[in-house]
Amino acid sequence: MLSRIVLTKRGEITAAQEARPLAMLLEQLADAPPVRDFEASLRAHHPTGLIAEVKKASPSAGLIRADFDPVIIAQTYAAHGAACISVLTDAPYFQGKLEYLAAVRAAVDVPVLRKDFILDEYQLVEARVSGADCVLLIAECLDDATLQSLWTRTHELGMQSLVEIYEPANLARVMRLDPRPSFFGVNNRNLRNFVTDLGHCITIRREVPDDVLLVGESGIHTRADVERLRDAGIHAILVGESLMRPADIGAQVDRILDR
């Protein structure tokens, strides 16, 4: 599935560059809204910094929420204590749009993450022009040189990067990034079979320096799940599907955060 998504994404990037060349996109950077500190917001919400995800659908779950209004959902997240908001912008597999990111950025005060399959500098500039404060970089999608290049360029644009891994072998690759990340994420979802296991990020946490903030991603459904991760030294979480499904999103955020 990941290989298929990456192949589709490369075609999207080519089409986007033909429609709006990078040089044209770079000219719009001056009009982008100021960057907000994604990591600082997570740390300020210790012991549980919630990255709440605006997510309409996924390859594993299909349509998650039919009555989907990204701005109202994001405002609900912010009002109920989310530290940051993640916005899916992939269209073919997640029914997302870059326009959702821009609309959410204009409607909330908390930092916003562009969650997509980032493969090229062009997407970073798209993200910043649309108001992103942070972008997701998936180590499994990127070779060493490309991961470092995108990491560096993200910071040149003023944003931060949430680097995500699944395979434990990729931890060493992340720790070699220059400068070394002070936060990154571990996906608990096996990208080959979509099975989730909270124990996955707990195991990796034991190998991560204490000063690095680790974000647990996927498979988080209850307050008990949050407490299990918190007690294992994971003090930030990214939650999507389990927040998007209930009729009352705000009440579900309150349950997750024990508010």
C-alpha positions in Angstrom: 0.0 0.0 0.0 2.8 2.4 0.9 4.5 1.8 -2.4 1.3 2.4 -4.3 0.6 5.6 -2.4 4.1 6.9 -3.1 3.8 6.1 -6.9 0.5 8.0 -7.0 2.0 10.9 -5.1 4.9 11.3 -7.5 2.3 11.7 -10.3 0.4 14.3 -8.3 3.6 16.3 -7.6 4.5 16.3 -11.3 1.0 17.6 -12.3 1.1 20.2 -9.5 4.4 21.5 -10.7 3.2 21.8 -14.3 0.1 23.7 -13.1 2.0 26.0 -10.7 5.8 25.9 -11.1 8.0 26.1 -8.0 9.3 29.5 -8.9 5.7 30.8 -8.9 5.0 29.1 -5.6 8.1 30.5 -4.0 6.9 34.0 -4.7 3.9 33.4 -2.5 6.0 32.6 0.6 6.1 36.3 1.6 2.3 36.2 2.1 2.3 33.1 4.2 1.1 33.5 7.9 3.8 33.5 10.6 5.0 30.1 11.8 3.9 28.9 15.2 6.0 26.6 17.4 4.7 23.1 17.0 7.0 21.4 19.5 6.6 24.1 22.1 2.9 23.6 22.1 3.3 19.9 22.6 5.7 20.4 25.5 3.4 23.1 27.0 0.6 20.6 27.2 2.7 18.1 29.3 2.0 15.4 30.3 -0.2 14.7 27.2 0.2 16.9 24.2 -2.6 15.9 21.8 -2.2 16.3 18.0 -5.8 15.9 16.9 -6.3 14.9 13.3 -8.7 16.2 10.8 -9.3 13.0 8.8 -12.2 12.1 6.6 -11.2 8.7 5.4 -8.3 6.2 5.2 -7.3 3.2 3.2 -7.7 0.9 6.2 -11.0 2.3 7.5 -12.7 3.7 4.5 -15.0 6.7 5.1 -14.7 7.7 8.7 -17.0 10.7 8.9 -19.7 11.7 6.3 -20.6 15.0 7.9 -17.1 16.4 7.4 -16.4 20.1 8.0 -12.7 20.5 8.6 -12.9 24.0 10.1 -15.6 23.1 12.6 -13.8 19.9 13.5 -10.5 21.8 14.0 -12.2 24.5 16.1 -13.7 21.9 18.3 -10.3 20.2 18.8 -8.8 23.5 19.8 -11.6 24.5 22.1 -11.3 21.2 23.9 -7.5 21.3 24.6 -5.7 19.9 21.6 -2.0 21.1 21.5 -1.8 20.9 17.8 -3.9 19.9 14.8 -3.0 17.5 12.0 -4.7 18.0 8.6 -4.7 15.2 6.0 -4.1 16.7 2.6 -3.8 13.5 0.5 -6.8 13.2 -1.8 -6.8 9.8 -3.5 -6.4 7.7 -0.3 -7.6 10.0 2.5 -10.1 12.3 0.8 -8.0 15.3 2.0 -7.2 18.6 0.3 -4.5 21.2 0.7 -7.4 23.7 0.9 -8.5 22.1 4.2 -5.1 23.0 5.6 -5.3 26.6 4.7 -8.8 26.9 6.0 -7.9 25.3 9.3 -4.8 27.4 9.7 -7.0 30.6 9.3 -9.5 29.3 11.9 -7.5 28.2 14.9 -4.7 29.5 17.0 -2.8 26.2 17.7 0.0 25.0 15.4 -1.0 23.0 12.3 0.7 20.0 10.7 0.4 19.0 7.0 0.0 15.3 7.1 0.8 13.8 3.7 3.3 11.7 1.9 6.1 14.3 1.5 8.6 13.4 -1.2 9.7 16.7 -2.7 10.6 20.2 -1.8 7.7 21.4 -3.8 5.3 19.9 -1.2 7.1 21.7 1.6 6.7 25.1 -0.1 3.0 24.2 -0.7 2.6 23.5 3.0 4.2 26.8 4.1 2.2 28.9 1.6 -0.9 27.2 2.9 0.1 28.1 6.5 1.6 24.9 7.8 3.7 25.2 10.9 5.0 21.6 10.7 5.1 18.8 8.1 5.2 15.0 8.4 8.2 13.2 7.0 7.8 9.4 6.8 11.2 7.7 7.0 9.9 4.5 5.3 9.2 6.6 2.2 12.6 8.4 2.0 16.2 7.4 1.5 18.8 8.9 3.7 19.8 11.7 1.4 16.2 12.7 0.7 15.2 12.6 4.3 18.1 14.8 5.3 17.4 17.2 2.4 13.7 17.6 3.2 14.5 17.9 6.9 16.9 20.7 6.2 14.7 22.5 3.7 11.7 22.3 6.1 13.7 24.2 8.7 15.0 26.7 6.1 11.3 27.5 5.4 10.8 28.1 9.1 8.7 25.1 9.8 9.3 22.0 12.0 9.2 18.4 10.9 7.5 15.5 12.6 9.6 12.6 11.4 7.7 9.3 11.6 9.0 5.8 11.7 7.5 2.3 12.0 10.5 0.0 11.5 12.8 0.1 14.6 15.8 0.1 12.2 14.8 3.6 11.1 15.4 5.0 14.6 19.2 5.2 13.9 18.5 7.1 10.6 16.4 9.6 12.5 19.0 10.1 15.2 21.6 10.8 12.5 19.7 13.8 11.1 21.5 17.0 11.5 20.5 18.8 13.6 19.2 15.8 15.7 15.4 15.9 16.2 14.2 16.9 19.6 10.8 15.2 18.8 9.6 12.6 16.4 6.8 10.0 16.0 6.4 6.3 16.0 3.5 4.8 14.1 1.9 1.9 15.9 0.3 0.7 12.7 2.1 -1.9 10.7 2.2 -0.4 7.2 2.1 -3.8 5.6 -1.0 -5.3 7.2 -2.5 -2.2 9.0 -2.5 -4.1 12.4 -1.9 -1.7 15.4 0.0 -2.4 18.6 0.5 0.3 21.2 3.4 -1.8 22.6 5.4 -0.9 19.4 6.1 2.7 20.4 6.6 1.7 24.0 9.4 -0.6 22.9 11.0 2.0 20.8 10.8 4.6 23.6 13.3 2.6 25.6 15.9 3.2 22.8 15.2 7.0 22.6 17.2 9.6 24.6 15.3 11.0 27.5 15.3 14.6 26.2 13.6 13.6 22.9 9.8 14.0 23.0 8.2 10.9 21.4 4.8 11.1 19.7 2.8 7.9 19.7 0.7 7.5 16.6 -2.3 5.2 15.7 -4.2 2.7 17.8 -5.1 5.2 20.6 -8.8 4.9 21.5 -9.3 5.3 25.2 -8.1 7.2 28.2 -6.5 4.0 29.4 -4.5 3.9 26.1 -3.3 7.4 26.8 -2.3 6.6 30.4 -0.4 3.5 29.3 1.7 5.5 26.8 2.2 8.4 29.3 3.4 6.0 32.0 5.9 4.5 29.5 7.4 8.0 28.9 5.4 9.0 25.7 4.0 12.4 26.4 2.5 13.3 23.0 0.0 11.5 20.9 -1.5 11.8 17.4 -5.1 10.6 17.3 -7.5 10.7 14.3 -10.0 8.0 13.7 -11.2 7.5 17.3 -11.8 11.3 17.6 -13.5 11.5 14.2 -16.1 8.7 14.6 -18.2 9.8 17.6 -21.1 12.1 17.0 -19.8 14.5 19.7 -16.1 15.1 18.8 -15.5 17.5 21.7 -16.8 15.1 24.3 -14.4 12.4 22.8 -11.5 14.8 23.1 -12.4 15.4 26.7 -12.5 11.7 27.4 -9.1 11.2 25.8 -7.6 14.0 27.8 -9.6 13.3 31.0 -11.0 16.8 31.1 
